[in-house]
Amino acid sequence: MARVTSRPAPRSPDPAPAGSRQRLAGIAGTLSDRAVPEVDRLIYERIRLGILSALAVTQRLRFAELRRLLETTDGNLSVHARKLEEAGYVSCTKSFDGRVPRTEFQLTAKGRRALERYLDHMEALIRATRQK
């Protein structure tokens, strides 16, 4: 059997004009691994961003509500929610409704600030890419 190897395509020259590169360079965290600390990598993941966004517009959400809203599994939601809780971005309250466990999440002040910084960063990227 013949062995097939793939090689990366040759890089083409940067088609972006110098002015657009300068605009992007002025935005903290844009498209550069060097600047990643400016972007909160904890929020960058889709499920975690979804959790924070949902909690930003609703005072509290139950685990089952978040799971349905984000169309994810119990395990996936649990892992992502725990990371946000460990960072202090969400608070988790566990109780029982009769014999049924009830887990509710709420956005903390720290989580709201982190989400606002993330959204500000994304808005700056959008503005920079739409400028002509």
Backbone as a ProteinNet text record, in pm:
[ID]
protein_1_A
[PRIMARY]
MARVTSRPAPRSPDPAPAGSRQRLAGIAGTLSDRAVPEVDRLIYERIRLGILSALAVTQRLRFAELRRLLETTDGNLSVHARKLEEAGYVSCTKSFDGRVPRTEFQLTAKGRRALERYLDHMEALIRATRQK
[TERTIARY]
81.5	0	86.5	50.9	128.1	94.3	192.8	172.3	145.7	39.7	2.6	37.5	112.1	144.4	91.9	48.4	0	96.8	113.5	200.6	115	149.4	71.6	88.8	-16	-10.9	89.3	158.8	253.6	179.8	243.9	181.6	187.9	76.3	74.4	113.3	157.9	194.3	71.8	96.8	-11	-82.6	-211.6	-283	-335.2	-326.6	-382.9	-294.1	-352.5	-274.6	-218.8	-111.7	-45.4	-140.5	-229.4	-322.7	-413.3	-462.2	-551.2	-473.4	-347.5	-265.7	-242.9	-221.5	-199.6	-325.2	-443.4	-568.5	-584.2	-557	-569.6	-465	-345.3	-240.1	-275.3	-358.1	-398.2	-503.8	-558.8	-662.4	-597.9	-606.8	-543.4	-602.7	-516.8	-561.2	-607.5	-585.9	-637.4	-550.4	-607.3	-551.7	-405.9	-358.2	-217.4	-203.2	-130.3	-109.9	-33.3	46.4	122	28.8	-85.9	-175.4	-289.9	-286.8	-397.7	-434.1	-341.2	-383.2	-489	-497	-597.7	-736.8	-745.3	-873.1	-891	-1003.2	-1029.2	-1059.1	-961.5	-976.2	-1083.1	-1111.3	-1214.9	-1351.9	-1374.5	-1503.9	-1510.2	-1398.3	-1390.9	-1463.6	-1470.4	-1534.4	-1686.4	-1747.2	-1888	-1984.3	-1971.1	-2064.7	-2050.2	-1926.9	-1906.9	-1956.5	-1933.8	-1987.4	-2139.9	-2197.5	-2342.5	-2397.9	-2329.9	-2373.4	-2373.3	-2261.8	-2251.5	-2352.7	-2371.2	-2466.6	-2608.9	-2644.2	-2779.8	-2801.7	-2702.4	-2717	-2713	-2653.2	-2647.7	-2786.2	-2873.8	-3007.3	-3116.4	-3080.6	-3174.6	-3109.8	-3182.9	-3123.2	-3067.4	-3143.4	-3098.7	-3152.7	-3079.2	-3126.1	-3095.9	-3189.2	-3167.5	-3081.8	-3017.1	-2929.3	-3002.7	-3122	-3198	-3233.7	-3263.3	-3294.9	-3172.5	-3058.1	-2934.3	-2900.4	-2916.5	-2886.2	-2972.2	-3101.3	-3190.8	-3156.1	-3132.2	-3101	-2974.9	-2872.4	-2743.5	-2733.7	-2836.9	-2841	-2712.9	-2686.2	-2567.3	-2604.8	-2507.3	-2531.5	-2510.8	-2561.2	-2541.3	-2392.7	-2314.5	-2171.3	-2097.6	-2127.8	-2061.6	-2094.8	-2222.6	-2263.1	-2199.9	-2197	-2141.3	-1993.7	-1917.1	-1773.3	-1751.3	-1823.7	-1805.4	-1854.9	-1966.3	-2019.5	-1922.2	-1861.4	-1766.7	-1645.3	-1596.1	-1482.2	-1518.4	-1639.4	-1683.9	-1702.5	-1749.2	-1767.3	-1631.3	-1535.1	-1400.8	-1335	-1366	-1310.4	-1384.5	-1496.4	-1574.8	-1668.8	-1691.4	-1778.2	-1925.5	-1955.1	-2092.8	-2097	-2213.6	-2234	-2334.5	-2318.3	-2401.5	-2467.6	-2599.1	-2674	-2741.3	-2716.4	-2777.4	-2876.8	-2993.1	-3096.9	-3181.8	-3286.9	-3379.9	-3519.7	-3593.2	-3734.8	-3806.8	-3840.2	-3886.1	-3766.1	-3770.3	-3657.6	-3574.4	-3612.7	-3545.8	-3436.7	-3312.7	-3206.7	-3230.1	-3195.7	-3214.5	-3083.8	-3028.6	-2905.1	-2937.1	-2905.7	-2929.4	-2798.8	-2788.6	-2669.6	-2708.3	-2613.9	-2632.4	-2498.9	-2504.6	-2385	-2337	-2207.6	-2151.1	-2108.2	-2077.4	-2028.9	-1897.8	-1811.5	-1684.9	-1712.6	-1809.6	-1846	-1902.2	-1983.9	-2040.7	-1929.8	-1834.2	-1721.9	-1639.7	-1613.6	-1536.1	-1610.2	-1740.1	-1819.6	-1819.7	-1833	-1830.1	-1695.9	-1585.8	-1453	-1441.7	-1491.1	-1486.8	-1569.3	-1689.6	-1776.2	-1715.7	-1654.6	-1586.8	-1476.2	-1401.8	-1294	-1349.7	-1455.6	-1516.8	-1573.9	-1635.1	-1688.6	-1576.5	-1462.1	-1347.5	-1298.6	-1295.7	-1256.2	-1353.6	-1480.7	-1581.7	-1565.8	-1550	-1532	-1407.8	-1297.9	-1173.4	-1186.5	-1258.9	-1270.8	-1370.2	-1461.2	-1559.2	-1510.6	-1405.6	-1351	-1289.1	-1305.6	-1249.2	-1134.1
-118	0	125.1	219.4	343.1	432.4	495	585.2	724.9	783.3	917.6	1016.4	1116.6	1222.2	1352.9	1435.4	1566.2	1672.8	1769.4	1881.5	2006.1	2094	2217.7	2297.8	2366.4	2450	2562.6	2604	2714.2	2840.4	2916.7	3040.7	3146.7	3213.5	3324.2	3451.4	3550.8	3676.3	3737	3813.7	3877.3	3977.3	3951.8	4041.2	4166.2	4172	4286.3	4407.9	4520.4	4643.5	4681.9	4757	4795.1	4866.1	4948.6	5022.2	4930.8	4825.1	4734.1	4654.2	4619.3	4548.9	4638	4766.2	4858.4	4871.8	4876.7	4884.7	4761.4	4643.8	4521.1	4514	4560.1	4556.9	4644.7	4745.5	4834.5	4777.3	4665.2	4604.5	4494.2	4506.6	4406.1	4269.5	4173.1	4035.4	3992.5	4070.6	4034.4	3934	3823.8	3726.2	3689.9	3710.1	3686.2	3608.9	3499.2	3420.7	3499	3595.6	3676	3752.3	3790.9	3877.4	3802.1	3670.9	3592.6	3630	3667	3703.4	3814.1	3896.3	4001.3	3944	3827.8	3762.8	3658.1	3664.2	3567.7	3433	3344.3	3213.7	3128.7	3157.6	3083.4	3109.9	3232.1	3269.9	3232.5	3222.1	3201.8	3075.4	2972.2	2846.5	2865	2804	2825.6	2799.7	2688.8	2656	2755.2	2789.3	2883.7	3022.6	3065.3	3193.9	3190.1	3078.4	3063	3069.6	3006.5	3009.5	3153.4	3223.6	3361.1	3452.4	3435.7	3519.5	3496.6	3371.5	3339.6	3396.2	3384.8	3435.9	3588.3	3651	3796.8	3857.5	3783.7	3837.3	3776.4	3680.2	3614.1	3606	3641.1	3644.6	3509.4	3402	3267.1	3169.6	3062.5	2955	2821.4	2729.6	2593.8	2517.4	2414.6	2331.3	2280.1	2227.3	2170.3	2277.7	2399	2508.1	2543.4	2552.5	2582.8	2471.4	2348.2	2234.2	2238.6	2264.1	2273.5	2393.5	2506.1	2628.5	2612.6	2550.2	2535.9	2407.6	2324.8	2198.9	2118.4	2088.4	2012.9	1899.2	1821.2	1708.7	1751.6	1669.5	1697.1	1707.7	1611.3	1609	1729.2	1765.7	1880	2009	2029.2	2149.8	2151.8	2039.3	2031.2	2071.1	2021.5	2053.1	2202.1	2258.4	2400.4	2491	2455.7	2536.4	2533.8	2419	2408.8	2499.2	2505.3	2592.7	2739.4	2778.6	2915.7	2942.2	2842.6	2857.2	2869.8	2788	2794.3	2929.8	2991.9	3123.3	3235.5	3202.4	3303.7	3379.7	3328.7	3396.3	3363.2	3246.8	3209.9	3150.3	3161.5	3093.4	2981.8	2876.6	2757.3	2728.4	2712.7	2680	2546.2	2452.9	2319.5	2304.7	2252.2	2229	2111.7	2083.1	1977.8	2035.5	1992.4	2024	1892	1870.4	1737.7	1644.6	1541.9	1449.4	1473.5	1573.5	1601.4	1706.8	1675.8	1776.3	1893.4	2011.7	2133.4	2212.5	2240.7	2318.8	2446	2559.8	2688.1	2765.3	2839.5	2920.8	3067.5	3150.1	3294.6	3358.6	3463.5	3536.4	3622	3618.8	3703	3837.2	3931.6	4062.6	4044.4	3956.2	3928.5	3869.5	3780.4	3720.2	3821.5	3914.3	4019.2	4108.2	4144.7	4228.4	4154.4	4027.1	3947.9	3937.5	3916.3	3908.2	4042.7	4151.8	4285.9	4311.3	4274.7	4292.3	4209.4	4086.4	3998.5	4058	4104.4	4163.5	4291.5	4373.1	4494.2	4457.5	4353.4	4308.5	4262.2	4183.2	4134.2	4249.8	4347.8	4464.5	4543.1	4555.1	4624.4	4550.1	4417.9	4339.4	4361.5	4361	4381.1	4518.9	4621.7	4758.1	4765.4	4704.7	4709.6	4639.4	4529.7	4455.7	4519	4600.3	4664.8	4798.5	4854.6	4980.6	4957.6	5055.6	5042.8	5135.7
0	0	0	-80.1	-87.8	30.7	84.6	197.4	144	192.7	148.1	257.9	223	319.1	264.1	353.8	308.6	356.2	274.5	307.5	315.6	405.2	411.8	282.9	246.3	126.3	149.5	45	62	103.6	189.8	237	128.9	111.9	16.9	90.8	19.4	84.5	152.9	257	332.4	242.5	210.3	121.1	190.4	324	395.6	378.2	343.4	334.2	471.1	469.8	594.5	689.8	639.6	724.8	804	740.8	813.4	917	886.2	985.4	1106.9	1084.1	1195.2	1280.7	1216.3	1293.3	1380.9	1323	1400.7	1510.9	1482.8	1583.6	1702.6	1680.2	1787.8	1879.6	1845.3	1928.7	2010.4	2140.8	2228	2201.6	2179.2	2167.5	2030.1	1926.9	1795.9	1724.3	1690.1	1598.2	1624	1741.8	1769.5	1899.5	1895.6	2016.8	2122.3	2079.8	2175.3	2267.9	2217.1	2292.3	2358.3	2356.6	2410.6	2554.3	2642.7	2777	2780.5	2678.8	2674.1	2651	2590.2	2565.2	2674.4	2742.4	2848.9	2785.7	2783.8	2719.4	2787.7	2912.4	2982.5	2920.5	2876.6	2818.2	2670.6	2605.8	2461.1	2414.9	2495.6	2457.8	2446.4	2346	2312.6	2428.1	2496.8	2604.7	2719.7	2755.6	2866.6	2829.9	2707.1	2663.6	2665.8	2626.7	2630.5	2771.6	2865.5	3005.3	3056.3	3036.3	3085.6	3017.5	2887.8	2814.3	2862.5	2882.5	2930.2	3070.1	3155.9	3292	3297.5	3196.3	3193.3	3170.1	3105.9	3075.6	3163.8	3247.1	3337.1	3474	3577.2	3710.6	3753.5	3734.2	3768.8	3666.9	3647.2	3560.1	3625.5	3613.2	3662	3561.9	3611.5	3530.6	3406.4	3425.2	3312.6	3209.4	3255.4	3162.5	3078.1	3141.7	3068.8	2969.7	3013.6	2925.5	2799.5	2816.1	2699.3	2612.4	2675.1	2601.9	2517.2	2574.2	2506	2423.9	2431.6	2357.1	2377.5	2504.3	2539.5	2634.6	2671.5	2761.8	2907	2998.6	3141.5	3175.1	3127.5	3158.3	3103.7	2980.5	2917.7	2992.9	3022.4	3094.5	3233	3299.1	3433.6	3436.1	3341.8	3335.9	3310.9	3215.5	3183.2	3295.8	3356.2	3467	3585.5	3610.4	3721.6	3697.9	3574.5	3543.5	3570.4	3530.7	3554.6	3703.7	3775	3919.8	3988.6	3948.8	4007.9	3982.6	3868.9	3836.7	3908.7	3971.6	4041.1	3949.4	3829.2	3732.1	3752.9	3806.5	3836.9	3977.4	4038.5	4165.9	4142.5	4216.5	4201.5	4335.9	4333	4453.1	4432.1	4522.2	4513	4627.1	4590.9	4690.5	4644.1	4718.5	4680.5	4672.3	4572.6	4558.9	4585.7	4711.8	4751.7	4752.8	4668.9	4659.4	4533.3	4456.4	4329.7	4350.7	4315	4328.4	4233.4	4280.6	4200.7	4206.1	4089.8	4079.4	4003	4062.9	3998.9	3988.5	3879.7	3854.9	3848.5	3890.8	3886.5	3848	3769.7	3729	3845.6	3874	3979.9	3920.3	4007.4	3961.3	3883.3	3930.9	3861.1	3723.1	3714.4	3585.8	3489	3540.7	3453.9	3398.9	3483.9	3437.4	3331.9	3354.1	3257.8	3125	3129.5	3006.8	2934.8	3006.8	2945.5	2877.1	2941.8	2879.4	2751.8	2757.4	2640.4	2526.5	2556.9	2453.7	2396.8	2482.9	2434.3	2335.3	2367.8	2280.2	2144.7	2147.9	2023.2	1940.9	2007.9	1936.2	1869.9	1937.4	1878.4	1754.4	1760	1642.7	1526.3	1556.5	1452.2	1389.5	1473	1419.4	1330.6	1374.3	1298	1164.4	1161.6	1036	940.5	991.1	904.4	850.1	907.1	855.6	719.9	634.7	498.2	479.9
[MASK]
++++++++++++++++++++++++++++++++++++++++++++++++++++++++++++++++++++++++++++++++++++++++++++++++++++++++++++++++++++++++++++++++++++

